[in-house]
Amino acid sequence: MQEDEEMQEFGGRPSKSARKRDAAAAKDLGKSLIELKESDLRALNLDERLFDAILAAQKITSRGGLARQRQYIGKLMRDVDPAPIEAALNARSKHQVVDAEKHKRIETWRERLLTEGPDALDDLMKWTPGADRKALQVLIAKATGARVDSGSRESASRELFRIVRGLFDAA
């Protein structure tokens, strides 16, 4: 609404404030692109000059040099439509949130299996009826066993995590 009023007020061209806001938004978007891995950047199909500028910024260690490179990336971003880039970044961040929640849920199940034992195993079997109960019992015993050395306990705990992750991936 405010931009429409500014456009009418200045004869169809954006005001200086609107141009500054757009430039700052482009610079911020460029800053978030600098934090991405090269493979993620390639998936965005960016302009070659912009892609090269982002890769160069990732290699710069000098604070002042990095600030200048961010300015340059912001300048290049003004010529690019930000909508597809923002959509890709939003989809990527949503995917990361889902992965983090899934990892946390699997970790919680593993901890329950290690602390509660048979009760937690019964609950897990209700959620994933295709699970190999015997194999899970053996791993839980290895991971919590007092007679087993700590290396075996840790590896059994990791294996238990892998199996629970596999159960949730299959479900």
C-alpha positions in Angstrom: 0.0 0.0 0.0 2.8 2.4 1.0 4.8 1.6 -2.2 1.7 2.3 -4.4 1.3 5.7 -2.9 5.0 6.4 -3.3 4.8 5.3 -6.9 1.9 7.7 -7.7 3.6 10.5 -5.8 6.8 10.3 -7.8 5.3 9.9 -11.2 5.5 6.1 -11.5 9.1 5.7 -10.4 10.0 4.4 -6.9 11.1 6.9 -4.3 14.6 7.0 -2.9 13.4 5.3 0.3 11.8 2.5 -1.7 15.0 2.0 -3.7 17.0 1.9 -0.5 14.6 -0.7 1.0 14.9 -2.9 -2.1 18.7 -2.6 -2.1 18.9 -3.6 1.6 16.6 -6.5 0.9 18.8 -7.6 -2.0 21.9 -7.3 0.2 20.3 -9.4 3.0 19.3 -12.1 0.5 22.8 -12.1 -0.9 24.1 -12.5 2.7 22.0 -15.5 3.2 23.2 -17.0 -0.1 26.8 -16.6 1.1 26.1 -19.1 3.9 24.9 -21.8 1.5 27.1 -24.7 0.3 28.2 -24.7 -3.3 25.9 -27.6 -4.2 22.9 -25.7 -2.9 24.0 -22.6 -4.8 24.2 -24.6 -8.1 20.6 -25.9 -7.5 19.4 -22.2 -7.5 20.6 -21.6 -11.1 22.0 -18.2 -10.4 23.6 -15.8 -12.9 27.2 -16.7 -13.5 28.6 -13.4 -12.2 26.5 -13.6 -9.0 27.5 -17.3 -8.5 31.2 -16.4 -8.8 30.8 -13.4 -6.5 29.2 -15.6 -3.8 31.9 -18.3 -4.1 34.5 -15.5 -3.8 32.8 -14.1 -0.7 32.9 -17.5 0.9 36.7 -17.6 0.6 37.3 -14.0 1.9 38.5 -13.9 5.5 39.1 -10.2 5.8 36.2 -8.4 7.5 36.5 -5.3 5.3 36.9 -7.4 2.1 33.8 -9.4 3.0 31.8 -6.3 3.6 32.8 -5.0 0.1 32.0 -8.3 -1.5 28.5 -8.3 0.2 27.9 -4.8 -1.2 28.9 -6.1 -4.7 26.6 -9.2 -4.3 23.8 -6.8 -3.2 24.4 -4.8 -6.4 24.2 -7.9 -8.5 21.1 -9.1 -6.7 19.2 -5.9 -7.7 19.2 -7.2 -11.3 17.8 -10.6 -10.3 14.2 -11.6 -9.5 14.4 -12.4 -5.8 11.1 -14.4 -5.6 12.4 -17.8 -6.8 15.5 -17.5 -4.7 13.5 -16.6 -1.6 11.1 -19.5 -2.3 14.0 -22.0 -2.6 15.6 -20.7 0.6 12.2 -20.9 2.5 11.7 -24.5 1.2 15.2 -25.4 2.3 14.7 -24.0 5.8 11.4 -25.8 6.2 13.1 -29.0 5.1 15.8 -28.5 7.8 13.2 -27.9 10.5 11.4 -31.1 9.5 14.7 -33.1 9.6 15.6 -31.6 13.0 12.2 -32.6 14.4 12.5 -36.1 13.0 16.0 -36.5 14.5 14.7 -35.3 17.8 11.8 -37.8 17.8 14.2 -40.6 16.9 16.6 -39.6 19.7 13.8 -39.5 22.2 12.7 -43.0 21.3 16.3 -44.3 21.6 16.6 -42.6 25.1 13.2 -44.1 26.1 14.4 -47.5 25.0 17.6 -47.2 27.0 16.0 -45.9 30.2 12.5 -47.5 30.3 13.4 -50.8 28.6 10.6 -53.3 27.9 7.8 -50.7 28.4 9.2 -48.4 25.8 9.9 -51.4 23.5 6.2 -52.4 23.8 5.2 -48.8 22.8 7.6 -48.8 19.9 6.2 -52.1 18.7 2.7 -50.6 18.7 4.0 -47.8 16.4 6.1 -50.0 14.2 4.7 -53.6 14.2 7.2 -54.8 11.6 10.2 -54.2 13.9 12.4 -57.1 14.9 11.7 -57.3 18.6 14.6 -59.7 19.4 17.2 -57.6 17.7 16.0 -54.5 19.5 16.1 -56.4 22.8 19.7 -57.5 22.2 20.8 -54.0 21.3 19.1 -52.5 24.3 20.8 -55.1 26.5 24.2 -54.3 24.9 23.7 -50.6 25.2 22.7 -50.7 28.9 24.8 -53.7 30.0 27.1 -53.3 32.9 29.4 -56.1 31.8 30.1 -54.6 28.4 32.9 -52.1 27.8 32.0 -48.5 27.0 33.0 -48.8 23.4 30.5 -51.6 22.8 27.8 -49.7 24.7 28.3 -46.7 22.5 28.3 -48.7 19.3 25.2 -50.5 20.4 23.5 -47.2 21.2 24.4 -45.9 17.7 23.1 -49.0 16.1 19.9 -48.7 18.1 19.5 -45.2 16.7 20.1 -46.4 13.2 17.5 -49.1 13.5 14.9 -46.7 15.1 15.6 -44.2 12.3 15.1 -47.0 9.7 11.8 -47.9 11.4 10.5 -44.4 11.2 11.7 -44.0 7.6 9.8 -47.1 6.6 6.7 -46.0 8.5 
